[in-house]
């Protein structure tokens, strides 16, 4: 039995010019989550509807972490946290297996059953609960302007960073992102029926990792697409992106990877009359988050909630039916139509 569908909404776009600092990036995230409107001009009230509530932590006036929780009952007590610092923190923050903390880069982590905020770089950022550890998702740019797009829903958030001029991007997402589709809330899900996941497209060199080439929808190629997919090897085109979830009821982490892979499909994903289609994104689970994404044992993990594979589109745009928003396209390029995913409203 499927969970209640998520409703995705886009926060106002944040733009940063080349040479921005980690603190400025985090401040931009906080500004987006503090907005009283969505990108389409509709009203947004903190703690109401799907609007998350975010706070920030500053050290001597410099932002080093922003963290928040969803609207509603939040029965699992989840917290999403973004961090970054221009100097080496002491102690070194807790990270996901296989990731090495990188000074100056932007990171994401997820906690469940969380208490109050404690410190972003301690043994755990909150006074209680379980924590995924951090993974990187954005390497700051000294010569490239960027645009930050954040999408929020009842249970999860997605952050996409695009180069303002080139076909390059990175992603981060966290929260109750996965529907196991089995109805088993004792073995396949947390008590609320969801799997809580966190990931980011950390790259070892160069610009932020392209989410897909020739496009977002070429998911799963061993040398290209990284979206919602775990690699753990430097041979994978310098990608070392993480996508993990908590073991239901526990603190251990499981690796997540895409099951269905589409290659160079272009506009083939549309109806005979040209209508967009939405193909579910199914995931499998590997018991080792330090292993390569095809390493056994593998089992079915579930479906990424209301994030769909679809036909080529322009990243950062909105799909509308007359004046009604149907969903938001995320993709590598803001300037050229290419592979894309759709977050449905």
C-alpha positions as CSV (number, residue, x, y, z in Angstrom):
1,X,0.0,0.0,0.0
2,X,1.5,3.3,-1.1
3,X,2.0,6.2,1.2
4,X,0.1,9.5,0.9
5,X,1.8,11.3,-2.1
6,X,4.2,14.1,-1.4
7,X,3.5,17.6,-2.6
8,X,6.6,19.4,-3.8
9,X,6.9,23.1,-3.8
10,X,9.8,25.3,-4.9
11,X,11.3,28.0,-2.8
12,X,12.7,31.3,-4.3
13,X,15.8,30.8,-6.4
14,X,19.1,32.0,-4.7
15,X,21.9,33.3,-6.9
16,X,25.6,33.5,-5.8
17,X,28.4,35.1,-7.7
18,X,31.8,33.4,-8.2
19,X,34.0,33.5,-5.2
20,X,31.2,33.1,-2.7
21,X,32.0,31.6,0.7
22,X,30.6,28.5,2.5
23,X,28.9,30.9,4.9
24,X,27.2,32.8,2.1
25,X,26.0,29.5,0.6
26,X,24.5,28.4,3.9
27,X,22.9,31.9,4.4
28,X,21.3,31.5,1.0
29,X,19.8,28.2,2.1
30,X,18.5,29.8,5.3
31,X,17.1,32.7,3.3
32,X,15.2,30.4,1.0
33,X,13.7,28.5,3.9
34,X,12.7,31.8,5.6
35,X,10.7,33.0,2.6
36,X,7.1,34.0,3.0
37,X,6.3,33.0,-0.6
38,X,7.1,30.2,-3.1
39,X,8.7,30.8,-6.4
40,X,5.3,31.1,-8.1
41,X,4.2,33.9,-5.7
42,X,1.9,31.8,-3.5
43,X,1.9,32.3,0.2
44,X,4.2,30.3,2.5
45,X,3.9,30.2,6.3
46,X,6.6,28.5,8.4
47,X,5.3,25.3,10.0
48,X,2.1,25.2,7.9
49,X,1.3,23.1,4.8
50,X,4.7,21.7,3.6
51,X,6.8,24.6,4.9
52,X,9.9,23.6,6.9
53,X,11.3,25.6,9.7
54,X,15.0,26.3,9.7
55,X,17.5,27.8,12.1
56,X,21.1,28.7,11.7
57,X,24.3,28.4,13.8
58,X,27.0,31.0,13.6
59,X,30.5,31.1,15.0
60,X,31.6,34.7,15.7
61,X,29.0,35.9,13.3
62,X,29.9,33.4,10.5
63,X,27.3,30.8,9.5
64,X,28.5,27.2,9.8
65,X,25.3,25.3,9.9
66,X,21.6,25.6,9.0
67,X,19.1,22.9,10.2
68,X,15.4,22.4,10.1
69,X,12.4,20.2,10.5
70,X,9.1,19.7,8.6
71,X,5.7,21.0,9.3
72,X,3.1,18.7,10.9
73,X,3.5,16.0,13.6
74,X,7.0,14.9,12.5
75,X,6.5,11.6,14.3
76,X,10.0,10.3,13.6
77,X,11.6,13.6,14.9
78,X,13.8,14.1,11.8
79,X,16.2,17.0,11.2
80,X,18.1,17.9,8.0
81,X,21.3,19.8,8.4
82,X,23.6,21.6,5.9
83,X,27.1,22.6,7.0
84,X,30.3,24.1,5.8
85,X,33.3,26.0,7.1
86,X,36.3,27.8,5.5
87,X,38.6,26.4,8.2
88,X,39.3,22.9,9.6
89,X,36.7,22.2,12.4
90,X,37.8,20.6,15.6
91,X,36.8,17.9,16.2
92,X,36.4,16.6,12.6
93,X,32.7,16.1,11.8
94,X,31.2,12.6,11.7
95,X,30.8,11.6,8.0
96,X,29.2,8.7,6.1
97,X,31.4,5.6,5.4
98,X,33.7,6.2,2.5
99,X,33.6,9.9,2.6
100,X,36.4,12.2,3.8
101,X,35.4,15.6,5.2
102,X,36.5,18.4,2.9
103,X,37.1,21.9,4.3
104,X,35.2,24.6,2.4
105,X,32.7,22.3,0.7
106,X,29.0,22.2,1.6
107,X,27.7,19.0,3.3
108,X,24.3,17.5,4.2
109,X,23.3,15.1,7.0
110,X,20.1,13.7,8.4
111,X,19.0,12.8,12.0
112,X,16.0,11.0,13.3
113,X,14.5,11.0,16.8
114,X,16.6,14.1,17.2
115,X,16.8,16.2,20.4
116,X,17.9,19.9,20.5
117,X,20.8,21.2,18.4
118,X,24.1,20.7,20.1
119,X,27.1,21.3,17.8
120,X,27.5,20.7,14.1
121,X,30.9,19.1,14.3
122,X,30.7,17.0,17.4
123,X,30.1,13.3,17.8
124,X,26.4,14.1,16.9
125,X,24.8,17.4,16.0
126,X,21.8,16.9,18.3
127,X,21.4,15.9,21.9
128,X,19.8,12.6,21.1
129,X,18.8,10.4,18.2
130,X,20.5,8.7,15.3
131,X,22.6,10.6,12.6
132,X,23.7,9.6,9.1
133,X,26.9,11.5,9.3
134,X,27.7,14.1,6.6
135,X,28.4,13.7,2.9
136,X,29.5,16.5,0.6
137,X,27.4,17.7,-2.3
138,X,28.9,21.0,-3.5
139,X,32.4,22.2,-4.1
140,X,32.5,26.0,-4.0
141,X,33.3,27.8,-7.2
142,X,35.8,30.6,-7.6
143,X,35.1,31.4,-11.2
144,X,31.5,30.3,-11.8
145,X,28.2,31.9,-10.8
146,X,25.6,29.5,-9.4
147,X,21.9,29.2,-8.8
148,X,20.4,27.3,-5.9
149,X,17.0,25.7,-6.1
150,X,15.4,24.2,-3.1
151,X,12.2,22.1,-3.1
152,X,10.3,21.1,0.1
153,X,7.5,18.6,0.8
154,X,5.7,17.1,3.8
155,X,8.6,14.7,4.5
156,X,11.8,15.7,2.6
157,X,13.8,18.4,0.9
158,X,15.8,18.5,-2.3
159,X,18.6,21.0,-3.1
160,X,19.9,21.4,-6.7
161,X,22.8,23.7,-7.6
162,X,23.3,24.7,-11.2
163,X,26.1,26.5,-12.9
164,X,24.5,29.7,-14.3
165,X,26.2,29.3,-17.7
166,X,27.4,25.8,-18.2
167,X,25.9,22.3,-18.1
168,X,27.0,21.3,-14.6
169,X,25.1,20.7,-11.4
170,X,24.9,18.9,-8.1
171,X,22.2,17.5,-5.8
172,X,21.4,16.9,-2.2
173,X,18.3,15.5,-0.6
174,X,17.2,14.1,2.7
175,X,14.1,13.1,4.7
176,X,11.3,10.5,4.3
177,X,12.1,10.0,0.7
178,X,11.3,6.4,0.1
179,X,8.1,4.4,0.0
180,X,8.9,0.7,0.5
181,X,5.5,-0.2,-1.1
182,X,5.0,-3.3,1.1
183,X,3.0,-1.9,4.0
184,X,5.4,-3.7,6.4
185,X,6.2,-1.1,9.1
186,X,8.3,-3.5,11.2
187,X,10.9,-4.7,8.7
188,X,10.7,-2.6,5.6
189,X,10.1,0.8,7.0
190,X,10.1,3.0,10.1
191,X,6.9,3.0,12.3
192,X,5.4,5.7,10.1
193,X,5.8,3.6,6.9
194,X,8.7,5.5,5.4
195,X,12.4,5.0,4.9
196,X,14.5,8.0,5.8
197,X,17.3,8.7,3.3
198,X,20.1,11.2,2.7
199,X,22.6,11.7,-0.1
200,X,24.6,14.1,-2.2
201,X,26.7,14.2,-5.3
202,X,30.1,14.6,-3.7
203,X,32.8,14.8,-6.4
204,X,36.5,14.3,-5.9
205,X,37.8,16.8,-8.4
206,X,36.8,19.6,-10.8
207,X,33.4,21.3,-10.8
208,X,30.4,19.9,-9.0
209,X,29.4,16.4,-10.3
210,X,27.2,16.5,-13.3
211,X,23.9,14.9,-12.4
212,X,23.8,13.2,-15.8
213,X,25.4,13.2,-19.2
214,X,23.8,13.1,-21.8
215,X,21.2,14.0,-19.2
216,X,19.5,13.4,-15.9
217,X,17.5,10.6,-17.4
218,X,20.5,8.6,-18.4
219,X,20.5,7.2,-14.9
220,X,22.8,4.5,-13.9
221,X,25.6,4.7,-16.4
222,X,28.8,3.8,-14.6
223,X,30.6,6.9,-15.9
224,X,27.8,9.5,-16.0
225,X,24.7,9.8,-13.9
226,X,24.8,10.2,-10.2
227,X,21.3,11.2,-9.2
228,X,19.7,9.2,-6.4
229,X,22.5,6.6,-6.9
230,X,25.4,5.5,-4.8
231,X,28.9,5.0,-6.1
232,X,31.9,4.3,-3.9
233,X,34.8,4.2,-6.2
234,X,37.3,6.7,-7.6
235,X,37.2,4.9,-11.0
236,X,33.6,6.2,-11.4
237,X,34.6,9.3,-13.3
238,X,35.8,10.8,-10.0
239,X,32.4,10.5,-8.4
240,X,32.0,9.3,-4.9
241,X,28.4,10.3,-4.3
242,X,26.4,8.8,-1.4
243,X,22.8,7.8,-1.0
244,X,21.9,6.0,2.2
245,X,19.0,5.3,4.4
246,X,18.6,4.3,8.1
247,X,17.9,0.7,8.9
248,X,14.3,0.7,10.1
249,X,14.2,1.2,13.8
250,X,18.0,1.4,14.0
251,X,21.0,3.6,13.5
252,X,22.9,1.5,10.9
253,X,23.0,2.7,7.3
254,X,22.1,0.9,4.1
255,X,23.3,1.9,0.6
256,X,20.7,2.9,-2.1
257,X,21.0,2.6,-5.8
258,X,18.8,2.9,-8.8
259,X,17.2,-0.3,-10.3
260,X,15.8,1.0,-13.5
261,X,18.3,2.7,-15.9
262,X,17.5,4.6,-19.0
263,X,20.2,5.7,-21.4
264,X,20.0,8.5,-24.0
265,X,16.2,8.3,-24.1
266,X,15.7,12.0,-25.0
267,X,12.1,12.7,-25.8
268,X,11.1,9.1,-26.0
269,X,9.4,9.4,-22.7
270,X,6.2,11.1,-23.9
271,X,2.9,9.8,-25.1
272,X,2.0,9.5,-28.8
273,X,0.4,12.9,-28.5
274,X,3.4,14.5,-26.9
275,X,2.2,14.5,-23.3
276,X,4.7,14.1,-20.5
277,X,4.8,10.7,-18.6
278,X,6.0,10.0,-15.1
279,X,8.1,6.8,-14.5
280,X,8.7,5.8,-10.9
281,X,12.3,5.6,-9.7
282,X,12.8,2.3,-7.9
283,X,15.7,1.6,-5.6
284,X,17.5,-1.4,-4.3
285,X,19.4,-1.6,-1.1
286,X,22.9,-3.0,-0.4
287,X,23.8,-3.9,3.2
288,X,27.2,-2.2,2.9
289,X,27.4,1.6,2.4
290,X,31.1,1.3,1.8
291,X,30.7,-1.1,-1.1
292,X,30.3,-0.5,-4.8
293,X,26.7,0.1,-5.8
294,X,26.3,-3.3,-7.4
295,X,27.8,-5.3,-4.5
296,X,25.5,-8.0,-2.9
297,X,23.4,-8.7,-1.0
298,X,20.8,-6.6,-2.8
299,X,17.1,-6.3,-1.9
300,X,14.3,-4.1,-3.0
301,X,14.3,-0.8,-1.2
302,X,11.2,1.0,-2.5
303,X,10.2,4.0,-4.6
304,X,11.5,7.5,-4.5
305,X,8.5,9.6,-3.5
306,X,7.0,11.8,-6.3
307,X,10.3,12.3,-8.1
308,X,9.9,10.9,-11.5
309,X,11.9,10.0,-14.6
310,X,10.4,12.0,-17.6
311,X,11.3,13.3,-21.0
312,X,13.9,15.9,-21.8
313,X,13.2,19.4,-20.4
314,X,15.0,22.6,-19.4
315,X,16.3,22.4,-15.8
316,X,14.9,24.9,-13.4
317,X,11.5,25.3,-15.2
318,X,8.0,24.5,-14.2
319,X,5.5,22.2,-15.9
320,X,2.1,23.9,-16.1
321,X,-1.4,22.9,-17.3
322,X,-2.9,26.3,-18.1
323,X,-2.2,28.2,-14.9
324,X,-1.8,25.2,-12.6
325,X,1.7,24.0,-11.6
326,X,2.0,20.3,-12.3
327,X,5.7,19.9,-11.2
328,X,9.2,21.2,-11.3
329,X,12.0,20.0,-13.6
330,X,15.5,19.5,-12.3
331,X,18.3,19.0,-14.8
332,X,22.0,19.7,-15.5
333,X,21.4,22.7,-17.8
334,X,19.4,25.9,-17.3
335,X,20.1,26.9,-20.9
336,X,19.7,23.8,-23.0
337,X,17.0,21.2,-23.0
338,X,18.3,17.9,-21.8
339,X,17.6,15.0,-19.5
340,X,15.4,15.9,-16.5
341,X,13.5,14.6,-13.5
342,X,10.1,15.9,-12.4
343,X,9.1,16.7,-8.8
344,X,5.3,16.7,-8.9
345,X,3.1,19.1,-7.0
